Amino acid sequence: MTATLKSTLPDAARETTGNALQGALVDLLGLSLLAKQVHWNVVGPRFRSIHLQLDEVVTAARDFADTVAERSSAIGVPPDGRIAALAKTSELPEPATGWISDDDVVELLVEALGGAITRLRGAIAATDEADPVTQDLLIGLTAELEKQRWMFQAENV
């Protein structure tokens, strides 16, 4: 049985908003996986502080991923968080295998968060008229990721 949930958004606005939310979902799930991978493998003199900061990124990304996916469902667009969807559409950098120095972790997270933020800003612009409710959610999400990027960037100043 295939059911279709009805949306209060017009079709064009729902499509634009659904695309914006799907992109955000892929980035958030990818960020949570990337941050957890380097969390397990970080080494160096700043191990502990970076290890703990990575957990903050994982928690924020997972929490926002759930909110984004539920918003997508609420507007009648089924979210796709499958591994195949992430592998096919993720634009995040991939960490090297094995141990990774604390300097390299910081550089990787600054790059990954920066890319996600850039894509989110595009989604914010796209949802301006299509769905201000989703736009508000994306603005809050972007603010959190910018805070996390700033904290990592401050590690290498």
C-alpha positions in Angstrom: 0.0 0.0 0.0 1.3 3.4 -1.0 -0.1 6.4 0.8 0.4 10.0 -0.1 0.3 12.6 2.7 -1.3 15.8 1.8 0.6 19.1 2.2 -0.7 22.5 3.0 2.0 23.8 0.6 1.3 24.3 -3.1 3.1 21.6 -5.3 5.9 23.9 -6.5 6.6 25.2 -3.0 6.5 21.6 -1.6 9.0 20.5 -4.2 11.4 23.4 -3.6 11.1 22.9 0.2 11.4 19.1 0.0 14.6 19.4 -2.1 16.1 21.9 0.4 15.2 19.6 3.4 16.6 16.5 1.6 19.9 18.3 1.0 20.1 19.4 4.6 19.3 15.8 5.8 22.1 14.3 3.7 24.6 16.9 5.1 23.5 16.4 8.7 23.6 12.6 8.5 26.9 12.8 6.7 28.3 15.2 9.3 27.3 12.9 12.2 29.0 10.0 10.5 32.1 12.0 9.6 32.4 13.5 13.1 32.0 10.1 14.8 34.6 8.5 12.5 37.2 11.1 13.4 36.1 11.1 17.0 37.2 7.4 17.2 40.5 8.0 15.4 41.8 11.5 16.5 45.3 11.6 18.0 47.5 14.4 19.2 48.0 16.8 22.1 44.5 18.2 21.8 42.9 14.8 21.7 40.6 15.2 24.6 39.2 18.7 23.8 38.6 17.8 20.1 37.2 14.3 21.0 34.6 16.0 23.2 33.9 18.7 20.7 33.2 16.1 18.0 30.5 14.6 20.2 28.8 18.0 20.3 28.8 18.0 16.5 27.4 14.5 16.4 24.6 15.3 18.8 23.7 18.5 17.1 23.7 16.9 13.6 21.6 13.9 14.7 19.1 16.1 16.5 18.7 18.5 13.6 18.6 15.5 11.2 15.5 14.2 13.0 13.9 17.7 13.0 14.6 18.1 9.3 13.3 14.7 8.4 10.1 15.2 10.4 9.6 18.6 8.7 9.9 16.9 5.4 7.3 14.3 6.4 5.0 17.1 7.7 4.9 18.8 4.3 4.3 15.5 2.5 7.8 14.7 1.2 9.2 11.4 2.4 12.8 11.9 3.7 15.5 9.6 2.4 18.2 8.9 5.0 19.3 5.6 3.5 23.0 4.9 3.2 22.6 4.7 -0.6 21.1 8.2 -0.7 24.0 9.6 1.4 26.6 7.8 -0.7 25.0 9.1 -4.0 24.4 12.7 -3.0 26.8 13.7 -0.2 29.3 16.5 -1.0 31.1 16.2 2.3 34.8 15.4 2.3 35.8 12.0 3.5 38.4 11.4 6.2 41.5 9.3 5.6 41.4 5.8 7.1 43.3 5.1 10.3 44.5 7.6 12.9 44.1 11.2 12.1 46.0 14.0 13.7 44.2 16.6 15.8 45.3 19.3 13.3 43.9 17.3 10.4 40.6 16.7 12.2 40.2 20.4 12.8 40.9 21.2 9.2 38.5 18.5 8.0 35.7 19.7 10.2 36.2 23.4 9.2 36.0 22.3 5.6 33.0 20.0 6.1 31.0 22.4 8.2 31.8 25.2 5.7 30.5 23.3 2.8 27.3 22.3 4.6 26.8 25.9 5.7 27.2 27.1 2.1 24.6 24.6 0.9 22.3 25.6 3.8 22.5 29.2 2.8 21.3 28.3 -0.7 18.4 26.3 0.9 17.6 29.3 3.0 17.4 31.5 -0.1 15.3 28.9 -2.0 12.7 28.5 0.8 12.3 32.3 1.3 9.0 32.4 -0.4 8.3 28.7 -0.8 8.1 28.0 2.9 9.1 30.5 5.6 8.5 27.8 8.3 11.2 25.6 6.8 13.4 28.6 6.2 13.3 29.4 9.9 14.3 25.9 10.8 17.2 26.1 8.3 18.3 29.4 9.7 18.5 28.0 13.2 20.4 24.9 11.9 22.8 27.1 10.1 23.5 29.2 13.2 24.4 26.0 15.1 26.7 24.7 12.4 28.4 28.2 12.1 29.0 28.1 15.9 30.5 24.6 15.6 32.7 25.7 12.7 33.9 28.8 14.6 34.9 26.6 17.6 36.9 24.3 15.4 38.4 27.2 13.4 39.5 28.8 16.7 41.6 25.6 17.5 44.0 26.5 14.7 44.4 30.3 15.1 
